[in-house]
Amino acid sequence: MLVNGVFVGLGGNVTVSESICGLRNDTEHGLLAGDPALSACVHSRDPEEASSRLSNVYGCHQLSLRGRREDFDMHLQVARAGRLEMARLSFGAEVDLDQPPQRRFTLVTTQLAGASEIANNGEVFRGGLGMIVVDSADAPVLKRFSRDSCRLNLRLDQVRLEAKCAQLLGRELRAPLIFRRVLDPDSPAQVRWLALLRLLFACTGTSGQPCNPLLLEQVEEMAALFLLTEVPHSRSELLQDSPLAIAPRHVKRAEDFIRSHAAAPLTLGDIAAAAGVSIRALTEGFRRTRQTTPMAFLREQRLLEVRTALREAGAGETVTAIALRWGFGNLGRFAADYRRRFGEAPLMTLRRAG
């Protein structure tokens, strides 16, 4: 709860404590147990070096050491599963982190040990075990971590999160998606988020076992839907006031077909045949329940796939090759659509990957 703008709950009920205990065990023994190519560990006792290496993962920020320099000992363990990224972060000393808007992702952090203080727009939130903080992509924040603080971070790609919100709304977002900063302690949402994190660890292969890519996609969608439906945000009222027509099965079949064949040279007839309906019925179904067309949906999926490929590109890969791989033959139109959709040129996305 908030008292004079200060968050005072520490999430102390038995369910939360048990969940946090399980998460600590998961992160201590399972976070880096998977494929070494999908995991990493950053360790530094130098605050300046640690700040630089942390920027490589989360973007620009200002790290200020408030505790003793000799105590500083940053440990950042990162594991990736599909498009999800989880990380365990501790500093060994009291520090401040001044974070500008990151824009590329929404970050949900869960306090596994110690305490944090979060300052945002004149409000101060303080919490310990089980405190859950949501860093919106377009919102700055100032954080202070205790010496024994340890947090679990889950990063969600902003483009895909906003695409899911647009799908729920039935129309494109026209403004930033800003979430409530802190989940209420001892609330059903807090308990469900902790349970979801345990499920993520069980499903994402961090136990050392490979995971089916289709399952990873479902887990990513589950995390996105939790934020969009359980955490108040700048579009919550629109979601409540704009109930969607339930999409018929043929629309869902078409969407699944498009996602799994986005790189293929699909026609409207191909999609309608895969959905088992006429072109007219398919087009009307998309118009009525998705407020778009099947071919526009296909183009959106291809843009998302290109963005992912550019972010994960290796040495020598080019924008042209990646765009052609995903069915974009008109490179001039592709570049314009990409800039309009993501706010930057595809070459800029590629350069960040390098």
C-alpha positions in Angstrom: 0.0 0.0 0.0 1.0 3.7 -0.3 1.3 6.0 2.7 2.1 9.6 1.8 3.5 8.4 -1.5 5.7 5.8 0.2 5.3 2.1 -0.6 5.5 0.3 2.8 4.4 -3.3 2.2 7.1 -5.9 2.0 5.0 -8.8 0.7 5.4 -10.9 3.8 2.6 -13.5 3.6 3.5 -17.2 3.5 2.6 -17.7 -0.2 4.9 -14.8 -1.3 7.7 -16.0 1.0 7.5 -19.5 -0.3 7.5 -18.3 -3.9 10.5 -16.1 -3.3 12.4 -18.9 -1.7 11.7 -21.1 -4.7 12.8 -18.3 -7.1 16.0 -17.8 -5.2 16.7 -21.5 -5.5 15.8 -21.5 -9.2 18.1 -18.6 -10.0 21.0 -19.8 -7.9 21.0 -23.3 -9.4 19.2 -23.1 -12.7 19.6 -19.7 -14.3 22.8 -20.6 -16.2 22.3 -24.3 -16.5 21.1 -24.2 -20.0 22.8 -23.7 -23.4 26.0 -21.6 -22.8 25.2 -19.8 -26.1 22.0 -18.5 -24.5 23.5 -17.5 -21.1 26.1 -15.2 -19.8 27.7 -14.0 -16.5 29.1 -10.6 -15.9 31.2 -10.0 -12.7 33.1 -6.8 -11.8 34.4 -5.2 -8.6 35.0 -1.9 -10.4 31.9 0.4 -10.4 32.9 2.2 -13.7 33.5 -1.1 -15.5 30.3 -2.6 -14.1 28.3 0.4 -15.2 29.7 0.1 -18.8 29.0 -3.6 -19.0 25.5 -3.1 -17.5 24.8 -0.5 -20.2 25.6 -3.1 -22.8 22.6 -5.2 -21.5 20.1 -2.6 -20.4 21.0 0.6 -22.1 22.4 4.0 -20.8 22.1 4.8 -17.1 24.1 6.5 -14.4 25.4 4.2 -11.6 26.4 6.0 -8.4 28.2 4.1 -5.6 26.8 5.1 -2.1 28.4 2.3 -0.1 32.1 1.4 0.3 34.0 0.9 -2.9 35.8 -2.2 -1.4 32.3 -3.9 -0.9 31.3 -3.4 -4.5 30.9 -6.7 -6.3 28.4 -6.8 -9.2 27.1 -10.1 -10.4 24.8 -10.2 -13.4 23.6 -13.6 -14.6 21.6 -13.6 -17.8 19.7 -16.4 -19.5 17.7 -16.2 -22.7 14.9 -18.4 -23.8 13.4 -17.5 -27.2 12.7 -13.7 -27.0 12.5 -13.7 -23.3 15.5 -12.6 -21.2 15.8 -13.3 -17.4 18.7 -12.0 -15.3 19.7 -12.0 -11.6 21.5 -8.8 -10.5 23.3 -7.9 -7.3 25.9 -5.2 -6.4 27.3 -6.1 -3.0 27.1 -2.4 -2.0 24.5 0.3 -1.8 24.1 1.9 -5.2 21.9 4.4 -7.1 20.8 3.7 -10.7 19.4 6.7 -12.6 17.7 5.2 -15.7 16.4 7.3 -18.7 13.6 5.9 -20.8 14.9 2.6 -22.4 12.3 2.5 -25.2 13.2 -0.9 -26.5 11.7 -3.0 -23.7 9.6 -3.2 -20.5 11.5 -4.6 -17.5 9.7 -6.4 -14.6 12.0 -6.8 -11.6 11.3 -8.9 -8.5 13.1 -8.4 -5.2 14.7 -11.7 -4.1 16.7 -10.3 -1.2 17.5 -7.0 0.5 15.5 -3.9 -0.3 15.0 -1.2 -3.0 13.7 2.4 -3.2 12.1 3.6 -6.4 11.5 7.3 -7.1 9.3 8.3 -10.0 7.2 11.4 -10.7 7.3 12.6 -7.1 6.4 9.2 -5.6 8.7 7.0 -3.6 8.2 3.3 -3.3 10.2 1.2 -0.8 10.0 -2.5 -0.5 11.8 -5.7 0.4 11.2 -9.4 -0.3 8.7 -9.8 -3.1 8.5 -6.2 -4.2 7.7 -6.2 -8.0 8.6 -3.1 -10.1 7.6 -2.4 -13.7 9.9 -0.2 -15.7 7.9 1.1 -18.7 9.9 1.6 -21.9 9.2 5.4 -22.0 9.4 6.3 -18.3 12.6 7.4 -16.5 13.2 6.1 -12.9 15.7 6.5 -10.1 16.5 3.4 -8.1 18.4 2.8 -4.8 19.5 -0.8 -3.9 20.6 -1.9 -0.4 23.9 -3.6 0.0 22.3 -7.1 0.1 19.8 -6.4 -2.6 19.3 -9.1 -5.3 16.7 -8.8 -8.0 15.3 -11.0 -10.8 14.7 -9.1 -14.0 12.4 -10.2 -16.8 12.7 -8.2 -20.1 9.9 -8.1 -22.7 10.4 -6.7 -26.1 8.5 -3.5 -26.4 7.4 -3.9 -30.0 5.8 -7.3 -29.3 4.2 -6.1 -26.1 2.6 -3.2 -27.9 1.6 -5.4 -30.8 -0.2 -7.7 -28.3 -1.9 -4.7 -26.8 -3.0 -3.4 -30.2 -4.4 -6.9 -31.0 -6.4 -6.8 -27.8 -7.6 -3.3 -28.5 -8.3 -4.0 -32.2 -6.4 -0.9 -33.2 -2.9 0.5 -33.3 -1.4 2.3 -30.3 -1.0 6.0 -30.7 0.8 6.8 -27.4 3.4 5.1 -25.1 2.4 2.2 -23.0 3.1 3.2 -19.4 2.4 0.8 -16.5 1.8 1.3 -12.8 5.3 1.4 -11.2 4.8 -1.1 -8.4 2.4 -4.0 -7.9 0.4 -3.9 -4.7 2.0 -6.1 -2.0 0.0 -9.3 -0.9 -2.3 -8.8 -3.9 -3.6 -11.5 -6.2 -1.6 -10.0 -9.0 1.7 -10.2 -7.0 1.0 -13.8 -6.1 0.1 -14.7 -9.7 3.3 -13.0 -11.1 5.5 -15.0 -8.7 3.8 -18.2 -9.8 4.3 -17.2 -13.4 8.0 -16.7 -12.9 8.2 -20.2 -11.4 6.4 -21.5 -14.5 8.8 -19.6 -16.7 11.8 -21.3 -15.2 10.0 -24.7 -15.6 9.2 -24.1 -19.3 12.1 -22.1 -20.7 14.9 -24.7 -20.6 16.9 -23.0 -17.8 17.1 -26.4 -16.1 19.4 -27.6 -18.9 16.7 -29.3 -21.0 15.9 -27.9 -24.4 12.4 -26.4 -24.8 10.0 -26.5 -27.8 10.0 -23.1 -29.6 6.2 -23.1 -29.8 6.1 -23.4 -26.0 8.5 -20.5 -25.6 6.2 -18.4 -27.7 3.2 -19.3 -25.6 5.2 -18.5 -22.4 6.2 -15.1 -23.8 2.6 -14.3 -24.7 1.5 -15.4 -21.2 3.9 -12.8 -19.6 2.7 -10.1 -22.0 -1.0 -10.8 -21.3 -0.3 -10.7 -17.6 1.1 -7.2 -17.8 -1.7 -6.0 -20.1 -4.6 -7.5 -18.1 -3.3 -7.6 -14.5 -1.2 -4.4 -14.2 -2.9 -1.0 -14.6 -1.5 1.0 -17.5 -2.1 3.9 -19.9 -4.4 1.8 -22.1 -6.3 -0.1 -19.4 -9.5 1.9 -19.7 -9.6 1.3 -23.5 -9.2 -2.4 -22.9 -12.1 -2.4 -20.4 -14.3 -0.1 -22.6 -13.7 -1.8 -25.9 -14.6 -5.5 -25.7 -13.5 -7.3 -28.9 -15.7 -9.6 -30.9 -14.5 -13.1 -30.4 -12.5 -14.1 -33.4 -13.9 -17.1 -35.3 -11.8 -20.2 -35.6 -10.9 -19.5 -39.2 -9.4 -16.2 -38.3 -7.3 -17.9 -35.6 -6.3 -20.6 -38.0 -5.3 -18.0 -40.5 -3.2 -16.1 -37.9 -1.4 -19.3 -36.9 -0.7 -20.2 -40.6 0.6 -16.7 -41.3 3.0 -16.8 -38.3 4.4 -20.2 -39.2 4.8 -19.3 -42.9 5.6 -15.6 -42.8 8.8 -16.1 -44.9 6.9 -17.9 -47.7 5.4 -16.0 -50.7 1.9 -16.2 -49.4 -1.2 -15.0 -51.4 -4.6 -14.2 -50.0 -5.9 -17.4 -51.6 -3.2 -19.4 -49.8 -4.2 -18.1 -46.4 -7.9 -18.6 -47.1 -7.3 -22.2 -48.2 -5.3 -22.9 -45.1 -8.1 -21.4 -42.9 -10.7 -23.5 -44.8 -12.9 -20.6 -45.9 -13.5 -18.3 -48.9 -11.4 -15.2 -49.4 -14.5 -13.0 -48.7 -15.2 -14.8 -45.4 -11.6 -14.5 -44.3 -11.4 -10.8 -45.2 -14.6 -10.1 -43.4 -13.5 -12.0 -40.3 -10.3 -10.0 -40.0 -12.1 -6.7 -40.6 -14.7 -7.4 -38.0 -12.6 -8.9 -35.2 -9.1 -7.6 -35.9 -9.8 -4.2 -37.7 -7.2 -5.1 -40.3 -6.7 -7.3 -43.4 -5.0 -10.7 -43.7 -2.2 -9.2 -45.9 -1.6 -6.4 -43.4 -1.4 -8.9 -40.6 1.2 -10.8 -42.7 3.2 -7.7 -43.3 3.2 -6.9 -39.6 4.5 -10.4 -38.7 7.2 -10.0 -41.3 8.3 -6.7 -39.9 8.5 -8.2 -36.4 10.6 -11.1 -37.7 12.9 -8.7 -39.5 13.4 -6.6 -36.4 14.2 -9.8 -34.4 16.7 -10.9 -37.1 18.4 -7.5 -37.2 18.8 -7.5 -33.4 20.3 -11.0 -33.5 22.4 -10.5 -36.7 25.9 -11.9 -36.9 28.9 -10.4 -38.5 28.5 -9.9 -42.2 24.7 -10.0 -42.3 23.0 -7.1 -44.1 19.6 -5.4 -44.0 19.0 -6.3 -47.6 19.6 -10.0 -47.1 17.4 -10.2 -44.0 14.6 -8.2 -45.6 14.6 -10.4 -48.7 14.6 -13.5 -46.5 11.3 -12.4 -45.0 9.6 -11.6 -48.3 10.3 -7.9 -48.7 11.1 -7.4 -52.4 10.5 -3.6 -52.5 13.4 -2.4 -50.3 12.4 1.2 -50.5 8.9 0.6 -49.2 10.2 -1.9 -46.6 12.6 0.8 -45.2 9.8 3.3 -45.0 7.4 0.9 -43.4 10.1 -0.2 -40.9 10.9 3.4 -39.9 7.2 4.2 -39.5 6.6 1.1 -37.4 9.7 1.1 -35.1 10.8 4.8 -35.2 14.2 4.1 -36.7 15.9 2.9 -39.9 16.6 -0.8 -40.1 20.3 -0.1 -40.4 20.3 1.5 -37.0 18.8 -1.7 -35.5 21.5 -3.7 -37.2 24.3 -1.5 -36.0 23.2 -1.9 -32.4 23.4 -5.7 -32.8 27.1 -5.3 -33.7 
